[in-house]
């Protein structure tokens, strides 16, 4: 599966993936204790926690694509190291705050910057783990050793630019076949299944190892505030250790050998080899154009666009499970009068209604456990049946049925007058839908970056006056006729349509789409929960999955149409 070294693969799975969300889970679960036990604020805790989380997501929307673009210049390892170092520093700073605004808010924003780097690198590093390593001889044969503007012993420029259907089929078969052969041995979709598994295990690490720390320190004799502070120091120290591990374990990633801080200062007169980019001019793209190009590729390449939208639905589903299921359970118990001892001044569901808290924990726990178990399953299925995205389509169907069933329940209890034991099957379907969208979308993005997916070819072409076909590909930024000539000649020389030079930027857009899904569902779902019905967020998530299903069908139809 891996073409990276064993050390690089272990560092990626047990370092980058395992801890990518564990620190976020710890912070989200512990921030209320910082406010109450360390700062001493007892009123408006729920509002403060919500504001901090919302600000975190807003910053992440900007930081994720920014880190992605930066990683294309300075390298993936550098961004991983910086990300975990910033997370560790932010956790240290977090417990120094004396008030919520502005000190705790600023610390949370600083944490968001580091967390955006770590989450984006989960997607960006994946292609480097399974990138095909071509022998030097084949590279020399397939890459011209001279600048592309020299045409020694070649035909005229016009004949080189005119790609007849016969020549195009020859070039396509030459480029696709090796990719398909490589994909069968080292597939991004299979690796994405293990990425989902280890990411889920990272949340368990936070729940089983990090969260009990304050209670453990308090039992040893420390005051509650000091116990919380010491817990943050320990977890922050672990983040620094992960940063060092990334520095040592991610050295010499394939395609990253020559990247460094010098890449930031590249100009049009600079040599592209400084950053390991292709010599067609793509390495000279400024950051904003890299970001916009990564977005545009989602429209040009249906599979990549489907990966972006899959990430949007997947992240929205994660919020639906972790946020709206507990809210729905709590609202049901409150409205049904099942909570006998209610503390009116508390915003904590655990203190308001113990029964509701236990049931919500069971339902979300079953959902996440099923998701964890199905992560490698979807990795295998997405690789085995990749052509028409059948696993992603199945995940969308599970989401439609699951969220519709959740919304139509008379009550979330597994027993009682309004309850049904089918509720556990429903939340299991939600977990399957969530992990399916995560794994399949991540695999689609990785495949498109490496050019391993046959269906990831561009859909745009235009007819020339003589009836030939010009293949439009976003490998180069042509600014004039001569630039277009260079771009087309380079495309004929390439053996695949790889966008590894944009893998960081594409990963940033993928994370941006996920963050947009979280914000949209949090805002619209929250308003609909209060104004319409506690079941309204589940209808909204069902709608998201319907749109994902339609996108899968449309992508399959476009693929069939191109093959005919």
N, C-alpha and C positions, 0 to 999 in steps of 0.2 A: 504493500500500500504506500509506504513512504519511499521517496527518493532522497529525502534529507538524511543526514547522519542520525544514528541512534540518539546521541546527546541532544541534537536539535529537536527530534521528535518528542523525546521525554520532556524537554524544557517547555515545548509548546503545549502539550497536553496537561502536564502536571504543574506547570507554572502559569503560562498565559491564560489557558482555558479554565483551569480549576479555580483560580483566584480572581477571574475577571469580574465576577459579580458578588463574590463572598464578602468583600469589604463593603460593598453597597448594601447588601442584606444586613450586615452587622450595624452599619450606620443608621439605616432606616428603622431598625428595631430598637436602637439604643438612644436615638436623638431625644425622645420624650424624657428619658431619665436624666440626660444632660440638662434639659430645661428645668425639670422639677428638683432634682437632687443636687445639681452642681450650681446652677444659676439661682435657683430658689423661686422661680416663677410658678405659681399654682393656678392662675387663671389664664384662659385663652390658650391652653396648651395645644389643643387640636387645631386651632387656626394657625398657630405658629408653625406646627409641623407641616401642615398643608402648604403654607406659603414657602417654606424652605424647599419642599419637594418640587413645587411648581417652578421656583427659580432655578433649581438644579436642572430640570428638563429644558428650560429655555436656554441656559448656557450650553447644555450638551448639544442642542440643535446647531449651534454655531461651531462648537469645539470639535465635534466628530468629523465633519468634512475638513476642517482646518488641519487637524492631526493627520488625516488621510493624505491630504495634499503634501504636507510637510514630510511625511514618511517616504514619498516618492523622491524626495530630494536628499534627505539625510539618512534614510534607511529605516527599516522596520525595527531593528534591534534598538536603535537610539530612541525611538518613540516609546517602545515598551519599557525601557529603562527609566526614561523620564516620567512616564505615566505612573508607574508604581512608586517611584520616588516622591512624586507630587502627592499621591494618595497617602503615603506614610507621613509626609510633612503636614498634610491637612488634618489627619487624625490627631497629631500632636497639638496642632494649633486649636483644634476644635474645643478641647477641654481647658484652654486658656481664656475662653470668652467669659466676660462678666455680664453680658446682656445679649438678648436675642437680636436686637437691631441696634447697630449694624454689625456687631462683632461676629455673632454666630452665623449670620447671613453671609458675610464675606468668607468665613471659613468653609461654609457649605458650597459656595461658588468655586472656591479654590479646589475643593474636593471634586466637584463636578468636572473641572478641567482635566484632572488626572484620570478620573473614571472614564471620561470620554475617550482618552487615549487607549486605555486598557481594553475597553469593549470594542473599539474600532480595530485594534490590532488582532483580535480573534479572527475577524474576517480577512484582514489584509495578509496575515502570515500564512493562512491556509494554502494558497496557491504555491508558495515557496516550499511547502512540505512535500508536494507531489509533482513539482515542475520537472518535465523530462530533461535529463542531462544528456545532451547530444555529444557524441565524440568529437574531438577537435577536428578530425579529418572531414567529417560530414559538415561541420560548421564551415570549414574552409571551402568546401565544395558548393555549399548553398549560399554563402555570403560572398559577394564580390570584395576583393581585397583592395580595390581602388575606389576613389570617390565616385559617387553615382553620376556626377556630371561629366565623366569621361566616357566616350563611346568608341573605344578602340576595337576595331574588328566587329562592330555591330551594325545592324541595319539602320535605316533611317528612323528618326524619332517618330514619324507618323505611323510607320509600320509597327513599331514597338507599342504604340498607344492603342492601336486598333486590335481589339481582342474579339476575335470571331467566336461564335458559339462553340465551334469545335475546340479552339484553343482554350476557351474558358473551362469546358468540361475536362480537358486534359489537366489544366492547372488545378482545378478543384479536386479531381481524384488524387492528384499527387500530394495535395496538402491535407486532405481529409483522412486518407488511409492511415498515415503514421499516427495522426492524432487519435483516431479511434483505437488503434492498437495500443497506444500508450494509456488511453483512458481505461481500457479493460484491466490494465495492471495496477494503475494508481489513479483511482477515481476520486475527485473532490466530493462527490455525493456520499461515498462510503466513509470517507474521513469526516465529513460533516456529521454523520451519525455519532461518531465517537466524540466529536466536539460538543454536541448536545448532551451526551452522557456525562462528560467530565464537567461541563458547565453546571449541569444539575447537581452533580456531586459537590461542586463548589458552594452551592446554596446550603447543602447539608453540612458542609464543614463549618459554615457560619452559624447554623442553628445548633449544632452539637458541640462545637469547640469554642466559638467566640462568644456567643450569647450567654452561656453559663458563667463567664468570667466574673462579672460584677457580683453575682451571688456568692461565688466561691471566695472572692477577696473580702466580701462583707462578713462571711462566716469565719474568716480568719482574724476578725477583730477590727477591720477598717470601717470608718464611717461611710454611709452610702455614697456621698459625693466623691470621697477619695477612692472608693472602690470602682466607681465609674471611670474616673480619671486614669487609674492604673490599668484598667481594661483597655482603654484607648491607646495607652502607651505600648502595651503588649502587642495589640493588633497592628498598630502603626509600625512597630519594629519588624513584625512579620512581613509587612509590605516592603520594607527596605531590603529584607532578605530576598524576597522574590525579585526585586529590582536587580540585585547582584547576580542572582541565578540567571536572569534573562541576559545580562551583560556577558556572562561566561558561556551560556549554553546556546545562544543564538548567533554566535560568530560565524562568518563566512556562509550565510544563507545564499542559496542559489539566486543569481541575479542581483545580489546586494553587495557584491565584493567591493565595488569602487565608489559606493555612495558615501557621503559624509557631509559635514557642515559646509565644505567648500561648494557643494551643489546649490546652496541658496543663492550665491552670488553669480550664478551663470548668466551670461548674456548671449545674444545671438552670435557673437564672435567667438564664444567659448567652444571648446571641443566637447562634444556630447559624450565622449568616452569617460569623462570625469565622473559622470553619474551612472555609467553603465547603460545609458539609453541607446536606442537605435539611432543610426546616423541620418535618419530621414528628417530630422528637425523636431521630432516629438519631444525630445528631452529639453527643448528650449521653451516649451510652453510656460508662460507665467502661471502662478497659482490659480488665479481666477479662471483662466481659460481651461486649466486642468479640471477644475470643479465643474464648469459648464460643459466641458466635453464629456465628462463622466455621466452627467445628467442626459445629454443628448444621445449617448450610446444606448440608454434605456429605451429611447423611442426608435432608434435605428435597428436595434437587435431585440426582437420580441422576447427572447428567453431571458435576457438581462433585465428588461423592464418587468417581466413576470417575477424575477427574483427580488427586485426592489419592492414590488407590491406585496409579495409574500412576506417580506420582512416587516412591512407596515402592519399586515394582519396578525403576524405572529406576536409582535410586541404589544399590540392592542389586546390580544387574547391573554397575554400574561397579566395585564392589568385587570382584565375582566375576571380572571380567576382569583388573583391575590387580593383585589380590592372590593369588587362588587359582590362576590359570593358572601364574604363576611357581612357586608352592609345589608344585603338582602336577608340573610338569616337574622341579623339583629333587628331589622325592621319588622320581620314577621313575628318574632317573639314579643317585641314591644306592642305591636298592634293587637296581638292575640291575648295580651295580659298574662303571658307565661313567665314573665320576670317578676318575681315576688319582692325582691329587695333592690330598688333602683336608687342609685345615688345621683340626684338631679344635677349636682355640680360637676360631674365627671364626664369626660369625653372618651373614656376608656371602656370599650365594650366588655373587656374582661372583668372590670369591677362592677359594671352595671348588671350583667346577666351572665352568670357562670355557665348556664346551660347553653346559651347561644354561642358563647365562646368555644365551648367544647365541640359542638356540632359543626361550627364553621371550620375549626381546626381539622376535624375528621374529613369534611368534604374537600377542602383544599389539599389536605395531605394525600387523600386517595388520588386526586387529579394529578398532583405532581409526581407521585410514585409511579403511576401508569405512564406518565410522560417520560420519566427516567428509563423505564423498562423498554419503551417503544423507540427510543432514540436510535440505537443501532439497527433496529428492524427497518425503520424508515431509511436509514443510510443504505442498507442493502437493497431495498425495494427501489429507491430512487436511482440507484446505479443499474439495476436489472431492467427496469421499465422506464428508461429515461426519455424515450422518443416523444411520447405524447404527454409527459408529465402526469402519468396515471397516479402515482402516490400523492402528489400535491393536490390533484383533483379529489382523491379519496379523503385527504385531510380536510378539504373544504366541505365535502359532504358530511363528514363527522361533525364539523363545526355548525353547519346549518341545522342538522337534526338535534345536536346537543344543546345549542343555545335556544332553539325554539322550544325544546322540551323543558329546559330550565325556566323559560319565561311562562310556560303554560302550567307549571306545577301549582297546585293549590297550597302547598306548603313544602318546605325543605326537609321536614322531619322524615326519617325512614319508617316511622310508625305513627300511630295515633289516628285521629279522625281525618285529618287533612293530609297525612303523610303517605309515602309510598316507598318501599325498598328500592324502587327503580331509580331513585335519586342518585345512588352510588354508580349505577351504570351511566347515568347522564353525565356526572362530573368526570367519569373515566373517559367518556367520549370527548369532553372538553380538553382533557389532557392530551389525548391522541391528536386532536386537531391542532393544538398549540405546538407540540413537538414536531408534528408533520410539517407544519408551515415553516418552522425554524430550520429544520434539517434540509428540507427540499429547497427552500430559498437560498440558504447558504451554499448548498451544492451547485445551484444554478449560477450563482455569482462566481464561484470558484471556477466552474467549467468555462464560463464565458471569458474570464480573465485569461485563462490558459489557452483558449481556442480549441478545447477538446470536444466541444459539443457541436455536432453537425448542424443542429437546428439553430445554432447561434450565429449563422451567417446573416449579413445585412439584407434587408428587404428592398433597398432602394437601388435602382439602376435606371439608366436612361439610354435611349437609342441614338446612335450616331446617324449622320446623314446617309452613310453607305450601308446601313442595316446592321453594322456590327454593334456589339454591346460593350459599353464602358462599365467596368465594375467600380463602384464607388465604395471606398473603404476609408475609415477614419484613421489610417496609420500616420498621415502627415498633414500638416497644415499648409496647403498650397496657397500661395498668395498671387501667383501669376502662372502663365502657361508653362514656363520652364519648371516651376515648382510642381505643377501637376504632372509633368513628364517624369520628374524624379520620383514622385510618389507612386505612380503606376509601375515604373520600372522596379522600384523596391518591392512592391507587392508581389510582382512576378518572381522575384528572387527569394522571397520568404516562403518557408515550407508550411507555415500555419498563420492563422490570424490571431496572434497572441497580443493581449493588452496588459502584459505584466508590468510595463512601464507606467501603467495607470492603476495598479492594483490597490495602492493606498487611497487614491482619490475615489475609486469605485467603492471601496469599503466604507469610506466616509459618507458617500451618498446612501449606501445601504443602511448605515446607522442613522442617518438623517431621516430616512423614510420610517424607520422604527420609532424614532423619537416623535415624529409627527403623529404616528398612530397612537402613541401613549397620550400625548397632549390632547388630541382630538377626542379620544374616548373619555379621558378624564373630565374634560370640560363639558362636552355634550352629554355624556352619560350621567355625570353628576347633576346637571340641570334637569335632564329627563327623569332621573330618580326622584328628585324633590317635587317637580311640577306635574309629572304624568303618572308614573307608577314605579315601584321598586323593581319591576321586571323590565322596564324600558331599556336599560343598558344591554340586556341580553338580546333584545330584538335588534339593537344597533349592531351588536357583534354578529348576529345572524346575517344582517345585511352585508357586512364586510365580507363574510364568507361566501355569500351569493355572488358578490362582485369578483371575488377571487376565483370562484368556479367558472364564471363567465370568461374571465381572462385566460384561464387554462384552456377552455374550449376554443376561444378565438385564436390562441397561439397554435393549437393543434390544427385548426382549419387553415391558418396561414402556411403552416409547414406542408400540409398536403397539397395546397394550391401551388407552392413553389416546386414541389417534386413532380408535378404533372407537366 
